[in-house]
Amino acid sequence: MRTTLMLTMCAGALAAETWTGTVVDVMCKGRDLASHTRECALQCAKGGFGLVLGDGTFVKFNESGNARTLAQLKKLDREKDLKAKVNGERKGDVIAVQSIEFQ
């Protein structure tokens, strides 16, 4: 049983990936990212968050990812340039966020 648990944990760790991009709320995903603010993201938090990747692709966060992002945004001391590193598992156009770190 211990071996099975270890293999399961390792398989889960291997499935996780890391992305970097700009965090934006779903309602503002098509707008100019350079002018998007932390305050706007907080006001539009009910719609959820996602990450705009370097190629312009928008990938939504799952519910727990939205909660993690909101908690981090509330602590963030800058108003713009919401770049972050996100670790999780991508399934289609949604990332099951395991961690988020604003850079």
Jmol script that loads the backbone (N, CA, C; Angstrom):
load data "model"
ATOM      1  N   MET A   1       0.828  -1.191   0.000  1.00  0.00           N
ATOM      2  CA  MET A   1       0.000   0.000   0.000  1.00  0.00           C
ATOM      3  C   MET A   1       0.870   1.251   0.000  1.00  0.00           C
ATOM      4  N   ARG A   2       1.943   1.229   0.743  1.00  0.00           N
ATOM      5  CA  ARG A   2       2.837   2.373   0.810  1.00  0.00           C
ATOM      6  C   ARG A   2       3.415   2.686  -0.574  1.00  0.00           C
ATOM      7  N   THR A   3       3.779   1.656  -1.341  1.00  0.00           N
ATOM      8  CA  THR A   3       4.316   1.834  -2.689  1.00  0.00           C
ATOM      9  C   THR A   3       3.266   2.461  -3.597  1.00  0.00           C
ATOM     10  N   THR A   4       2.033   2.001  -3.508  1.00  0.00           N
ATOM     11  CA  THR A   4       0.956   2.556  -4.323  1.00  0.00           C
ATOM     12  C   THR A   4       0.752   4.033  -4.008  1.00  0.00           C
ATOM     13  N   LEU A   5       0.776   4.373  -2.745  1.00  0.00           N
ATOM     14  CA  LEU A   5       0.614   5.767  -2.330  1.00  0.00           C
ATOM     15  C   LEU A   5       1.748   6.618  -2.874  1.00  0.00           C
ATOM     16  N   MET A   6       2.961   6.132  -2.782  1.00  0.00           N
ATOM     17  CA  MET A   6       4.118   6.877  -3.284  1.00  0.00           C
ATOM     18  C   MET A   6       4.031   7.067  -4.794  1.00  0.00           C
ATOM     19  N   LEU A   7       3.634   6.026  -5.523  1.00  0.00           N
ATOM     20  CA  LEU A   7       3.496   6.128  -6.977  1.00  0.00           C
ATOM     21  C   LEU A   7       2.398   7.114  -7.347  1.00  0.00           C
ATOM     22  N   THR A   8       1.305   7.090  -6.624  1.00  0.00           N
ATOM     23  CA  THR A   8       0.217   8.024  -6.870  1.00  0.00           C
ATOM     24  C   THR A   8       0.671   9.455  -6.629  1.00  0.00           C
ATOM     25  N   MET A   9       1.401   9.684  -5.553  1.00  0.00           N
ATOM     26  CA  MET A   9       1.892  11.027  -5.251  1.00  0.00           C
ATOM     27  C   MET A   9       2.870  11.492  -6.320  1.00  0.00           C
ATOM     28  N   CYS A  10       3.751  10.612  -6.771  1.00  0.00           N
ATOM     29  CA  CYS A  10       4.723  10.966  -7.805  1.00  0.00           C
ATOM     30  C   CYS A  10       4.024  11.248  -9.124  1.00  0.00           C
ATOM     31  N   ALA A  11       3.023  10.452  -9.469  1.00  0.00           N
ATOM     32  CA  ALA A  11       2.295  10.667 -10.716  1.00  0.00           C
ATOM     33  C   ALA A  11       1.586  12.013 -10.687  1.00  0.00           C
ATOM     34  N   GLY A  12       1.014  12.371  -9.540  1.00  0.00           N
ATOM     35  CA  GLY A  12       0.358  13.669  -9.405  1.00  0.00           C
ATOM     36  C   GLY A  12       1.338  14.804  -9.535  1.00  0.00           C
ATOM     37  N   ALA A  13       2.521  14.635  -8.977  1.00  0.00           N
ATOM     38  CA  ALA A  13       3.535  15.682  -9.060  1.00  0.00           C
ATOM     39  C   ALA A  13       4.024  15.848 -10.490  1.00  0.00           C
ATOM     40  N   LEU A  14       4.111  14.744 -11.235  1.00  0.00           N
ATOM     41  CA  LEU A  14       4.566  14.818 -12.623  1.00  0.00           C
ATOM     42  C   LEU A  14       3.541  15.495 -13.518  1.00  0.00           C
ATOM     43  N   ALA A  15       2.257  15.406 -13.180  1.00  0.00           N
ATOM     44  CA  ALA A  15       1.216  15.994 -14.009  1.00  0.00           C
ATOM     45  C   ALA A  15       1.187  17.520 -13.888  1.00  0.00           C
ATOM     46  N   ALA A  16       1.714  18.058 -12.815  1.00  0.00           N
ATOM     47  CA  ALA A  16       1.702  19.504 -12.607  1.00  0.00           C
ATOM     48  C   ALA A  16       2.673  20.179 -13.568  1.00  0.00           C
ATOM     49  N   GLU A  17       2.267  21.337 -14.055  1.00  0.00           N
ATOM     50  CA  GLU A  17       3.089  22.147 -14.939  1.00  0.00           C
ATOM     51  C   GLU A  17       3.169  23.557 -14.373  1.00  0.00           C
ATOM     52  N   THR A  18       4.061  24.353 -14.924  1.00  0.00           N
ATOM     53  CA  THR A  18       4.199  25.740 -14.499  1.00  0.00           C
ATOM     54  C   THR A  18       4.049  26.655 -15.706  1.00  0.00           C
ATOM     55  N   TRP A  19       3.281  27.713 -15.527  1.00  0.00           N
ATOM     56  CA  TRP A  19       3.090  28.732 -16.557  1.00  0.00           C
ATOM     57  C   TRP A  19       3.389  30.092 -15.965  1.00  0.00           C
ATOM     58  N   THR A  20       3.818  31.009 -16.813  1.00  0.00           N
ATOM     59  CA  THR A  20       3.942  32.408 -16.409  1.00  0.00           C
ATOM     60  C   THR A  20       3.120  33.230 -17.381  1.00  0.00           C
ATOM     61  N   GLY A  21       2.552  34.290 -16.860  1.00  0.00           N
ATOM     62  CA  GLY A  21       1.726  35.157 -17.679  1.00  0.00           C
ATOM     63  C   GLY A  21       1.155  36.267 -16.821  1.00  0.00           C
ATOM     64  N   THR A  22       0.118  36.883 -17.336  1.00  0.00           N
ATOM     65  CA  THR A  22      -0.528  37.988 -16.640  1.00  0.00           C
ATOM     66  C   THR A  22      -1.886  37.545 -16.117  1.00  0.00           C
ATOM     67  N   VAL A  23      -2.098  37.745 -14.830  1.00  0.00           N
ATOM     68  CA  VAL A  23      -3.382  37.414 -14.210  1.00  0.00           C
ATOM     69  C   VAL A  23      -4.387  38.502 -14.555  1.00  0.00           C
ATOM     70  N   VAL A  24      -5.570  38.067 -14.947  1.00  0.00           N
ATOM     71  CA  VAL A  24      -6.647  39.000 -15.268  1.00  0.00           C
ATOM     72  C   VAL A  24      -7.969  38.342 -14.893  1.00  0.00           C
ATOM     73  N   ASP A  25      -8.951  39.159 -14.543  1.00  0.00           N
ATOM     74  CA  ASP A  25     -10.268  38.611 -14.268  1.00  0.00           C
ATOM     75  C   ASP A  25     -10.931  38.252 -15.597  1.00  0.00           C
ATOM     76  N   VAL A  26     -11.855  37.307 -15.564  1.00  0.00           N
ATOM     77  CA  VAL A  26     -12.505  36.807 -16.776  1.00  0.00           C
ATOM     78  C   VAL A  26     -13.196  37.934 -17.544  1.00  0.00           C
ATOM     79  N   MET A  27     -13.805  38.868 -16.839  1.00  0.00           N
ATOM     80  CA  MET A  27     -14.544  39.947 -17.504  1.00  0.00           C
ATOM     81  C   MET A  27     -13.629  40.868 -18.316  1.00  0.00           C
ATOM     82  N   CYS A  28     -12.374  40.952 -17.968  1.00  0.00           N
ATOM     83  CA  CYS A  28     -11.454  41.872 -18.643  1.00  0.00           C
ATOM     84  C   CYS A  28     -10.415  41.159 -19.514  1.00  0.00           C
ATOM     85  N   LYS A  29     -10.610  39.887 -19.774  1.00  0.00           N
ATOM     86  CA  LYS A  29      -9.584  39.111 -20.474  1.00  0.00           C
ATOM     87  C   LYS A  29      -9.242  39.632 -21.862  1.00  0.00           C
ATOM     88  N   GLY A  30     -10.145  40.309 -22.528  1.00  0.00           N
ATOM     89  CA  GLY A  30      -9.888  40.811 -23.871  1.00  0.00           C
ATOM     90  C   GLY A  30      -9.409  42.247 -23.914  1.00  0.00           C
ATOM     91  N   ARG A  31      -9.245  42.851 -22.788  1.00  0.00           N
ATOM     92  CA  ARG A  31      -8.832  44.266 -22.720  1.00  0.00           C
ATOM     93  C   ARG A  31      -7.320  44.407 -22.667  1.00  0.00           C
ATOM     94  N   ASP A  32      -6.867  45.641 -22.720  1.00  0.00           N
ATOM     95  CA  ASP A  32      -5.434  45.951 -22.677  1.00  0.00           C
ATOM     96  C   ASP A  32      -4.856  45.559 -21.324  1.00  0.00           C
ATOM     97  N   LEU A  33      -3.946  44.604 -21.332  1.00  0.00           N
ATOM     98  CA  LEU A  33      -3.374  44.101 -20.077  1.00  0.00           C
ATOM     99  C   LEU A  33      -2.475  45.113 -19.394  1.00  0.00           C
ATOM    100  N   ALA A  34      -1.820  45.962 -20.167  1.00  0.00           N
ATOM    101  CA  ALA A  34      -0.898  46.945 -19.583  1.00  0.00           C
ATOM    102  C   ALA A  34      -1.633  47.935 -18.677  1.00  0.00           C
ATOM    103  N   SER A  35      -2.893  48.208 -18.982  1.00  0.00           N
ATOM    104  CA  SER A  35      -3.638  49.162 -18.160  1.00  0.00           C
ATOM    105  C   SER A  35      -4.569  48.478 -17.155  1.00  0.00           C
ATOM    106  N   HIS A  36      -4.606  47.156 -17.154  1.00  0.00           N
ATOM    107  CA  HIS A  36      -5.465  46.443 -16.206  1.00  0.00           C
ATOM    108  C   HIS A  36      -4.875  46.547 -14.805  1.00  0.00           C
ATOM    109  N   THR A  37      -5.718  46.836 -13.830  1.00  0.00           N
ATOM    110  CA  THR A  37      -5.238  47.085 -12.470  1.00  0.00           C
ATOM    111  C   THR A  37      -5.676  45.999 -11.479  1.00  0.00           C
ATOM    112  N   ARG A  38      -4.973  45.975 -10.391  1.00  0.00           N
ATOM    113  CA  ARG A  38      -5.304  45.088  -9.279  1.00  0.00           C
ATOM    114  C   ARG A  38      -6.709  45.408  -8.769  1.00  0.00           C
ATOM    115  N   GLU A  39      -7.015  46.689  -8.652  1.00  0.00           N
ATOM    116  CA  GLU A  39      -8.325  47.114  -8.153  1.00  0.00           C
ATOM    117  C   GLU A  39      -9.452  46.593  -9.048  1.00  0.00           C
ATOM    118  N   CYS A  40      -9.259  46.658 -10.354  1.00  0.00           N
ATOM    119  CA  CYS A  40     -10.258  46.141 -11.297  1.00  0.00           C
ATOM    120  C   CYS A  40     -10.433  44.640 -11.094  1.00  0.00           C
ATOM    121  N   ALA A  41      -9.320  43.927 -10.968  1.00  0.00           N
ATOM    122  CA  ALA A  41      -9.385  42.477 -10.764  1.00  0.00           C
ATOM    123  C   ALA A  41     -10.146  42.144  -9.484  1.00  0.00           C
ATOM    124  N   LEU A  42      -9.924  42.917  -8.436  1.00  0.00           N
ATOM    125  CA  LEU A  42     -10.629  42.676  -7.174  1.00  0.00           C
ATOM    126  C   LEU A  42     -12.126  42.959  -7.320  1.00  0.00           C
ATOM    127  N   GLN A  43     -12.467  44.018  -8.045  1.00  0.00           N
ATOM    128  CA  GLN A  43     -13.880  44.367  -8.236  1.00  0.00           C
ATOM    129  C   GLN A  43     -14.616  43.331  -9.086  1.00  0.00           C
ATOM    130  N   CYS A  44     -13.904  42.698 -10.003  1.00  0.00           N
ATOM    131  CA  CYS A  44     -14.516  41.728 -10.920  1.00  0.00           C
ATOM    132  C   CYS A  44     -14.251  40.283 -10.499  1.00  0.00           C
ATOM    133  N   ALA A  45     -13.859  40.066  -9.258  1.00  0.00           N
ATOM    134  CA  ALA A  45     -13.444  38.743  -8.780  1.00  0.00           C
ATOM    135  C   ALA A  45     -14.544  37.689  -8.881  1.00  0.00           C
ATOM    136  N   LYS A  46     -15.804  38.082  -8.796  1.00  0.00           N
ATOM    137  CA  LYS A  46     -16.898  37.106  -8.831  1.00  0.00           C
ATOM    138  C   LYS A  46     -16.902  36.288 -10.115  1.00  0.00           C
ATOM    139  N   GLY A  47     -16.419  36.877 -11.210  1.00  0.00           N
ATOM    140  CA  GLY A  47     -16.385  36.167 -12.491  1.00  0.00           C
ATOM    141  C   GLY A  47     -15.243  35.184 -12.602  1.00  0.00           C
ATOM    142  N   GLY A  48     -14.304  35.237 -11.674  1.00  0.00           N
ATOM    143  CA  GLY A  48     -13.155  34.344 -11.696  1.00  0.00           C
ATOM    144  C   GLY A  48     -11.949  34.972 -12.367  1.00  0.00           C
ATOM    145  N   PHE A  49     -10.845  34.237 -12.353  1.00  0.00           N
ATOM    146  CA  PHE A  49      -9.572  34.720 -12.879  1.00  0.00           C
ATOM    147  C   PHE A  49      -8.994  33.721 -13.868  1.00  0.00           C
ATOM    148  N   GLY A  50      -7.967  34.169 -14.539  1.00  0.00           N
ATOM    149  CA  GLY A  50      -7.232  33.309 -15.444  1.00  0.00           C
ATOM    150  C   GLY A  50      -5.884  33.927 -15.737  1.00  0.00           C
ATOM    151  N   LEU A  51      -5.161  33.279 -16.623  1.00  0.00           N
ATOM    152  CA  LEU A  51      -3.807  33.697 -16.974  1.00  0.00           C
ATOM    153  C   LEU A  51      -3.733  33.901 -18.483  1.00  0.00           C
ATOM    154  N   VAL A  52      -3.218  35.066 -18.886  1.00  0.00           N
ATOM    155  CA  VAL A  52      -2.942  35.311 -20.298  1.00  0.00           C
ATOM    156  C   VAL A  52      -1.490  34.908 -20.520  1.00  0.00           C
ATOM    157  N   LEU A  53      -1.302  33.900 -21.344  1.00  0.00           N
ATOM    158  CA  LEU A  53       0.025  33.384 -21.628  1.00  0.00           C
ATOM    159  C   LEU A  53       0.742  34.269 -22.644  1.00  0.00           C
ATOM    160  N   GLY A  54       2.017  34.023 -22.844  1.00  0.00           N
ATOM    161  CA  GLY A  54       2.829  34.818 -23.750  1.00  0.00           C
ATOM    162  C   GLY A  54       2.303  34.892 -25.177  1.00  0.00           C
ATOM    163  N   ASP A  55       1.610  33.836 -25.622  1.00  0.00           N
ATOM    164  CA  ASP A  55       1.072  33.825 -26.984  1.00  0.00           C
ATOM    165  C   ASP A  55      -0.323  34.441 -27.071  1.00  0.00           C
ATOM    166  N   GLY A  56      -0.815  35.003 -25.946  1.00  0.00           N
ATOM    167  CA  GLY A  56      -2.124  35.646 -25.926  1.00  0.00           C
ATOM    168  C   GLY A  56      -3.271  34.727 -25.545  1.00  0.00           C
ATOM    169  N   THR A  57      -3.002  33.452 -25.365  1.00  0.00           N
ATOM    170  CA  THR A  57      -4.027  32.493 -24.964  1.00  0.00           C
ATOM    171  C   THR A  57      -4.470  32.767 -23.531  1.00  0.00           C
ATOM    172  N   PHE A  58      -5.783  32.738 -23.307  1.00  0.00           N
ATOM    173  CA  PHE A  58      -6.335  32.914 -21.962  1.00  0.00           C
ATOM    174  C   PHE A  58      -6.743  31.552 -21.428  1.00  0.00           C
ATOM    175  N   VAL A  59      -6.266  31.213 -20.230  1.00  0.00           N
ATOM    176  CA  VAL A  59      -6.600  29.951 -19.578  1.00  0.00           C
ATOM    177  C   VAL A  59      -7.218  30.277 -18.224  1.00  0.00           C
ATOM    178  N   LYS A  60      -8.464  29.816 -18.005  1.00  0.00           N
ATOM    179  CA  LYS A  60      -9.177  30.093 -16.766  1.00  0.00           C
ATOM    180  C   LYS A  60      -8.615  29.280 -15.609  1.00  0.00           C
ATOM    181  N   PHE A  61      -8.864  29.753 -14.394  1.00  0.00           N
ATOM    182  CA  PHE A  61      -8.510  29.024 -13.182  1.00  0.00           C
ATOM    183  C   PHE A  61      -9.737  28.281 -12.671  1.00  0.00           C
ATOM    184  N   ASN A  62      -9.506  27.159 -11.999  1.00  0.00           N
ATOM    185  CA  ASN A  62     -10.598  26.448 -11.336  1.00  0.00           C
ATOM    186  C   ASN A  62     -11.010  27.236 -10.082  1.00  0.00           C
ATOM    187  N   GLU A  63     -12.037  26.757  -9.404  1.00  0.00           N
ATOM    188  CA  GLU A  63     -12.562  27.490  -8.243  1.00  0.00           C
ATOM    189  C   GLU A  63     -11.526  27.691  -7.146  1.00  0.00           C
ATOM    190  N   SER A  64     -10.765  26.654  -6.818  1.00  0.00           N
ATOM    191  CA  SER A  64      -9.760  26.835  -5.766  1.00  0.00           C
ATOM    192  C   SER A  64      -8.651  27.764  -6.243  1.00  0.00           C
ATOM    193  N   GLY A  65      -8.367  27.760  -7.531  1.00  0.00           N
ATOM    194  CA  GLY A  65      -7.398  28.699  -8.099  1.00  0.00           C
ATOM    195  C   GLY A  65      -7.882  30.129  -8.008  1.00  0.00           C
ATOM    196  N   ASN A  66      -9.184  30.327  -8.215  1.00  0.00           N
ATOM    197  CA  ASN A  66      -9.768  31.660  -8.064  1.00  0.00           C
ATOM    198  C   ASN A  66      -9.616  32.148  -6.623  1.00  0.00           C
ATOM    199  N   ALA A  67      -9.863  31.267  -5.665  1.00  0.00           N
ATOM    200  CA  ALA A  67      -9.739  31.637  -4.243  1.00  0.00           C
ATOM    201  C   ALA A  67      -8.283  31.962  -3.894  1.00  0.00           C
ATOM    202  N   ARG A  68      -7.347  31.154  -4.386  1.00  0.00           N
ATOM    203  CA  ARG A  68      -5.922  31.420  -4.126  1.00  0.00           C
ATOM    204  C   ARG A  68      -5.502  32.761  -4.739  1.00  0.00           C
ATOM    205  N   THR A  69      -5.956  33.001  -5.952  1.00  0.00           N
ATOM    206  CA  THR A  69      -5.600  34.241  -6.647  1.00  0.00           C
ATOM    207  C   THR A  69      -6.164  35.448  -5.905  1.00  0.00           C
ATOM    208  N   LEU A  70      -7.403  35.376  -5.495  1.00  0.00           N
ATOM    209  CA  LEU A  70      -8.021  36.478  -4.767  1.00  0.00           C
ATOM    210  C   LEU A  70      -7.250  36.772  -3.476  1.00  0.00           C
ATOM    211  N   ALA A  71      -6.886  35.741  -2.747  1.00  0.00           N
ATOM    212  CA  ALA A  71      -6.127  35.932  -1.502  1.00  0.00           C
ATOM    213  C   ALA A  71      -4.780  36.608  -1.784  1.00  0.00           C
ATOM    214  N   GLN A  72      -4.108  36.193  -2.846  1.00  0.00           N
ATOM    215  CA  GLN A  72      -2.812  36.795  -3.192  1.00  0.00           C
ATOM    216  C   GLN A  72      -2.980  38.231  -3.677  1.00  0.00           C
ATOM    217  N   LEU A  73      -4.023  38.492  -4.470  1.00  0.00           N
ATOM    218  CA  LEU A  73      -4.262  39.865  -4.954  1.00  0.00           C
ATOM    219  C   LEU A  73      -4.521  40.823  -3.790  1.00  0.00           C
ATOM    220  N   LYS A  74      -5.233  40.363  -2.783  1.00  0.00           N
ATOM    221  CA  LYS A  74      -5.528  41.218  -1.633  1.00  0.00           C
ATOM    222  C   LYS A  74      -4.257  41.623  -0.890  1.00  0.00           C
ATOM    223  N   LYS A  75      -3.222  40.779  -0.932  1.00  0.00           N
ATOM    224  CA  LYS A  75      -1.955  41.065  -0.249  1.00  0.00           C
ATOM    225  C   LYS A  75      -0.979  41.846  -1.122  1.00  0.00           C
ATOM    226  N   LEU A  76      -1.210  41.854  -2.421  1.00  0.00           N
ATOM    227  CA  LEU A  76      -0.276  42.452  -3.370  1.00  0.00           C
ATOM    228  C   LEU A  76      -0.190  43.961  -3.165  1.00  0.00           C
ATOM    229  N   ASP A  77       1.023  44.513  -3.201  1.00  0.00           N
ATOM    230  CA  ASP A  77       1.196  45.945  -2.940  1.00  0.00           C
ATOM    231  C   ASP A  77       1.389  46.780  -4.202  1.00  0.00           C
ATOM    232  N   ARG A  78       1.262  46.184  -5.363  1.00  0.00           N
ATOM    233  CA  ARG A  78       1.355  46.983  -6.597  1.00  0.00           C
ATOM    234  C   ARG A  78       0.003  46.991  -7.304  1.00  0.00           C
ATOM    235  N   GLU A  79      -0.217  48.015  -8.097  1.00  0.00           N
ATOM    236  CA  GLU A  79      -1.512  48.198  -8.740  1.00  0.00           C
ATOM    237  C   GLU A  79      -1.561  47.628 -10.158  1.00  0.00           C
ATOM    238  N   LYS A  80      -0.429  47.570 -10.852  1.00  0.00           N
ATOM    239  CA  LYS A  80      -0.409  47.070 -12.237  1.00  0.00           C
ATOM    240  C   LYS A  80       0.657  45.998 -12.389  1.00  0.00           C
ATOM    241  N   ASP A  81       0.788  45.507 -13.620  1.00  0.00           N
ATOM    242  CA  ASP A  81       1.788  44.492 -13.942  1.00  0.00           C
ATOM    243  C   ASP A  81       1.568  43.240 -13.092  1.00  0.00           C
ATOM    244  N   LEU A  82       0.434  42.586 -13.307  1.00  0.00           N
ATOM    245  CA  LEU A  82       0.014  41.448 -12.496  1.00  0.00           C
ATOM    246  C   LEU A  82       0.561  40.126 -13.042  1.00  0.00           C
ATOM    247  N   LYS A  83       1.863  40.089 -13.263  1.00  0.00           N
ATOM    248  CA  LYS A  83       2.505  38.882 -13.774  1.00  0.00           C
ATOM    249  C   LYS A  83       2.655  37.871 -12.637  1.00  0.00           C
ATOM    250  N   ALA A  84       2.456  36.598 -13.002  1.00  0.00           N
ATOM    251  CA  ALA A  84       2.515  35.555 -11.977  1.00  0.00           C
ATOM    252  C   ALA A  84       3.037  34.244 -12.557  1.00  0.00           C
ATOM    253  N   LYS A  85       3.510  33.410 -11.649  1.00  0.00           N
ATOM    254  CA  LYS A  85       3.901  32.042 -11.982  1.00  0.00           C
ATOM    255  C   LYS A  85       2.846  31.143 -11.347  1.00  0.00           C
ATOM    256  N   VAL A  86       2.255  30.284 -12.165  1.00  0.00           N
ATOM    257  CA  VAL A  86       1.179  29.412 -11.716  1.00  0.00           C
ATOM    258  C   VAL A  86       1.603  27.962 -11.908  1.00  0.00           C
ATOM    259  N   ASN A  87       1.371  27.170 -10.874  1.00  0.00           N
ATOM    260  CA  ASN A  87       1.671  25.750 -10.936  1.00  0.00           C
ATOM    261  C   ASN A  87       0.360  24.998 -10.798  1.00  0.00           C
ATOM    262  N   GLY A  88       0.157  24.016 -11.659  1.00  0.00           N
ATOM    263  CA  GLY A  88      -1.063  23.229 -11.594  1.00  0.00           C
ATOM    264  C   GLY A  88      -1.169  22.269 -12.745  1.00  0.00           C
ATOM    265  N   GLU A  89      -2.377  21.785 -12.964  1.00  0.00           N
ATOM    266  CA  GLU A  89      -2.637  20.831 -14.035  1.00  0.00           C
ATOM    267  C   GLU A  89      -3.665  21.436 -14.985  1.00  0.00           C
ATOM    268  N   ARG A  90      -3.319  21.469 -16.250  1.00  0.00           N
ATOM    269  CA  ARG A  90      -4.217  22.043 -17.250  1.00  0.00           C
ATOM    270  C   ARG A  90      -5.058  20.946 -17.878  1.00  0.00           C
ATOM    271  N   LYS A  91      -6.358  21.209 -17.894  1.00  0.00           N
ATOM    272  CA  LYS A  91      -7.312  20.317 -18.557  1.00  0.00           C
ATOM    273  C   LYS A  91      -8.125  21.182 -19.505  1.00  0.00           C
ATOM    274  N   GLY A  92      -7.792  21.126 -20.772  1.00  0.00           N
ATOM    275  CA  GLY A  92      -8.466  21.962 -21.761  1.00  0.00           C
ATOM    276  C   GLY A  92      -8.108  23.416 -21.545  1.00  0.00           C
ATOM    277  N   ASP A  93      -9.124  24.244 -21.320  1.00  0.00           N
ATOM    278  CA  ASP A  93      -8.884  25.672 -21.128  1.00  0.00           C
ATOM    279  C   ASP A  93      -8.965  26.096 -19.664  1.00  0.00           C
ATOM    280  N   VAL A  94      -8.776  25.137 -18.749  1.00  0.00           N
ATOM    281  CA  VAL A  94      -8.839  25.426 -17.310  1.00  0.00           C
ATOM    282  C   VAL A  94      -7.597  24.860 -16.621  1.00  0.00           C
ATOM    283  N   ILE A  95      -7.013  25.677 -15.735  1.00  0.00           N
ATOM    284  CA  ILE A  95      -5.894  25.217 -14.914  1.00  0.00           C
ATOM    285  C   ILE A  95      -6.407  24.937 -13.509  1.00  0.00           C
ATOM    286  N   ALA A  96      -6.158  23.716 -13.033  1.00  0.00           N
ATOM    287  CA  ALA A  96      -6.421  23.373 -11.640  1.00  0.00           C
ATOM    288  C   ALA A  96      -5.201  23.871 -10.868  1.00  0.00           C
ATOM    289  N   VAL A  97      -5.319  25.054 -10.313  1.00  0.00           N
ATOM    290  CA  VAL A  97      -4.185  25.757  -9.698  1.00  0.00           C
ATOM    291  C   VAL A  97      -3.785  25.103  -8.375  1.00  0.00           C
ATOM    292  N   GLN A  98      -2.496  24.794  -8.273  1.00  0.00           N
ATOM    293  CA  GLN A  98      -1.942  24.287  -7.018  1.00  0.00           C
ATOM    294  C   GLN A  98      -1.252  25.406  -6.243  1.00  0.00           C
ATOM    295  N   SER A  99      -0.634  26.336  -6.993  1.00  0.00           N
ATOM    296  CA  SER A  99      -0.014  27.492  -6.350  1.00  0.00           C
ATOM    297  C   SER A  99       0.071  28.638  -7.346  1.00  0.00           C
ATOM    298  N   ILE A 100       0.082  29.843  -6.811  1.00  0.00           N
ATOM    299  CA  ILE A 100       0.246  31.046  -7.616  1.00  0.00           C
ATOM    300  C   ILE A 100       1.165  31.979  -6.863  1.00  0.00           C
ATOM    301  N   GLU A 101       2.111  32.562  -7.606  1.00  0.00           N
ATOM    302  CA  GLU A 101       3.067  33.481  -7.007  1.00  0.00           C
ATOM    303  C   GLU A 101       3.232  34.680  -7.934  1.00  0.00           C
ATOM    304  N   PHE A 102       2.837  35.858  -7.431  1.00  0.00           N
ATOM    305  CA  PHE A 102       3.010  37.069  -8.234  1.00  0.00           C
ATOM    306  C   PHE A 102       4.498  37.428  -8.267  1.00  0.00           C
ATOM    307  N   GLN A 103       4.964  37.840  -9.427  1.00  0.00           N
ATOM    308  CA  GLN A 103       6.384  38.118  -9.604  1.00  0.00           C
ATOM    309  C   GLN A 103       6.658  39.600  -9.676  1.00  0.00           C
TER     310      GLN A 103
END
end "model"
wireframe off; spacefill off
backbone 0.3
color backbone group
